[in-house]
Amino acid sequence: MTPQPSFRPATKADAASLAVLVDIAGEGMANHMWQALATPGQSAIEIGRERARREEGGFSYRNGTIVEMDGEIAAGLVGYRLDEPYDLGGFDAMPELVQPLVKLEAKVPGSWYVNVLATFPEFRRHGIGARLLAIAEEKAREERAPSLSVIVASWNEGAARLYSRAGYAPLAHEKALPFPGCPHSGDWVLMVKPLALEPQR
């Protein structure tokens, strides 16, 4: 019998897994950026773990949902509502690699942003991604966000299909800048799903 996934809020103890999952979602970009921040003798994944352990900021365990299957961490979601208005102050000082992503985020202020959605390879094809997107929509509605948003690589056709099936549609794109070890080229694509908000009682 196939084990069923269980869903729970992330904790600080999940920080290392969240760091690996964000690197999977970004196809190695997170690891590349963390390497630049690491001190001698410090691994890139340590930097990611420290960031996931933060109490504040977008990439924090506080914004995470963990999926377990058969006692193992199988997948994760990190998401939050983007600021409205979206502050582009300091844009020029940001790493060039992330500037296209920030430009796209700025197009959907106030949306509930799916920052990370990733599943470890051995747990794929169990419908976990679709269920995590349903959780994301529940959270977006609780926060009365006008829409959900996500940024997908143009070469990641599987992810684009997942979001399209869930009601997301492309809104804008920016050229993805290459980084060492990235075998792909193309665009970052902003996909958005509008939400019809229910009247407050």
Secondary structure as the mmCIF struct_conf table of DSSP 4:
data_model
#
loop_
_struct_conf.conf_type_id
_struct_conf.id
_struct_conf.beg_label_comp_id
_struct_conf.beg_label_asym_id
_struct_conf.beg_label_seq_id
_struct_conf.end_label_comp_id
_struct_conf.end_label_asym_id
_struct_conf.end_label_seq_id
HELX_LH_PP_P HELX_LH_PP_P1 THR A 2 PRO A 5
STRN STRN1 SER A 6 PRO A 9
HELX_RH_3T_P HELX_RH_3T_P1 LYS A 12 ASP A 14
HELX_RH_AL_P HELX_RH_AL_P1 ALA A 15 ALA A 25
TURN_TY1_P TURN_TY1_P1 GLY A 26 GLY A 28
HELX_RH_AL_P HELX_RH_AL_P2 MET A 29 LEU A 37
HELX_LH_PP_P HELX_LH_PP_P2 ALA A 38 THR A 39
TURN_TY1_P TURN_TY1_P2 PRO A 40 GLY A 41
HELX_RH_AL_P HELX_RH_AL_P3 ALA A 44 ALA A 52
TURN_TY1_P TURN_TY1_P3 ARG A 53 ARG A 53
BEND BEND1 GLU A 55 SER A 60
HELX_RH_3T_P HELX_RH_3T_P2 TYR A 61 ASN A 63
STRN STRN2 GLY A 64 MET A 69
TURN_TY1_P TURN_TY1_P4 ASP A 70 GLY A 71
STRN STRN3 GLU A 72 ARG A 81
HELX_LH_PP_P HELX_LH_PP_P3 LEU A 82 ASP A 83
BEND BEND2 GLU A 84 PRO A 85
HELX_LH_PP_P HELX_LH_PP_P4 TYR A 86 ASP A 87
TURN_TY1_P TURN_TY1_P5 GLY A 89 GLY A 90
HELX_RH_3T_P HELX_RH_3T_P3 PHE A 91 ALA A 93
BEND BEND3 MET A 94 MET A 94
HELX_RH_3T_P HELX_RH_3T_P4 GLU A 96 VAL A 98
HELX_RH_AL_P HELX_RH_AL_P4 GLN A 99 GLU A 105
TURN_TY1_P TURN_TY1_P6 ALA A 106 LYS A 107
BEND BEND4 VAL A 108 VAL A 108
TURN_TY1_P TURN_TY1_P7 PRO A 109 GLY A 110
STRN STRN4 TRP A 112 THR A 119
HELX_RH_3T_P HELX_RH_3T_P5 PRO A 121 PHE A 123
BEND BEND5 ARG A 125 GLY A 127
HELX_RH_AL_P HELX_RH_AL_P5 ILE A 128 GLU A 142
TURN_TY1_P TURN_TY1_P8 GLU A 143 ARG A 144
BEND BEND6 PRO A 146 PRO A 146
STRN STRN5 SER A 147 ALA A 153
TURN_TY1_P TURN_TY1_P9 SER A 154 TRP A 155
HELX_RH_AL_P HELX_RH_AL_P6 GLU A 157 ARG A 165
TURN_TY1_P TURN_TY1_P10 ALA A 166 GLY A 167
STRN STRN6 ALA A 169 LYS A 175
HELX_LH_PP_P HELX_LH_PP_P5 ALA A 176 PRO A 178
TURN_TY1_P TURN_TY1_P11 PRO A 180 GLY A 181
STRN STRN7 ASP A 187 PRO A 194
HELX_LH_PP_P HELX_LH_PP_P6 LEU A 197 GLN A 200
#
